[in-house]
Amino acid sequence: MPLPAPSICVFCGSRDGVRPSYGQAAEAMGHAIAGAGWRLVYGAGDVGLMGRVARSAQAAGGDTFGVIPVHLFDLEVGKRDLSTFIVTENMHERKKVMYMNSDAIVVMPGGAGSLDEFFEVLTWRQLGLHEKPIYLLNIDDYWDPLTGLVDHVIDQGFAESSMTGFYKSVPSVDVLMADLRAALS
């Protein structure tokens, strides 16, 4: 019996951001996940980068798994036409359901929510609770300040240098997909 197709969790902004390249990357990400025959796991919103990645995956015939907390249903315009649509009670439960239903995590440009999601899965990895690959999709160097902050935390003695090995920063969807294929095979 064949193994189920991998599921890729994409954390990203509920806004488009200021650069068109962010939206282009979100659309390319959804298309690439679907094109690989993988499932998209994401925040179930139909706005910003979230909406773009989901609509692109759907347009390419992909399987979509969305998770949204009840208090964000209206604000993030809960996308009900997904393959799987789950409403949770709170943000923590949302992250847990997304994480539990994925084989790899991708963090695209986003705001405080995306940072929270990154640091939660990074902390779980640091504590040895999982070994799932974590990627920062560093479109137009968006995440450079974040990787600089992680380096600072290490330099100041608040984390081991091994922390930088728990995630990988990649510059494009093409590089990300090649790495994911290798990591998930």
Secondary structure, DSSP 8 states (H G I E B T S, - for coil): ------EEEEE--SS--S-HHHHHHHHHHHHHHHHTT-EEEE--BSSHHHHHHHHHHHHTT-EEEEEEEGGGTTTTTB-TTSSEEEEESSHHHHHHHHHHT-SEEEE-S--HHHHHHHHHHHHHHHTTS----EEEE-GGGTTHHHHHHHHHHHHTTSS-GGGGGG-EEESSHHHHHHHHHHHH-
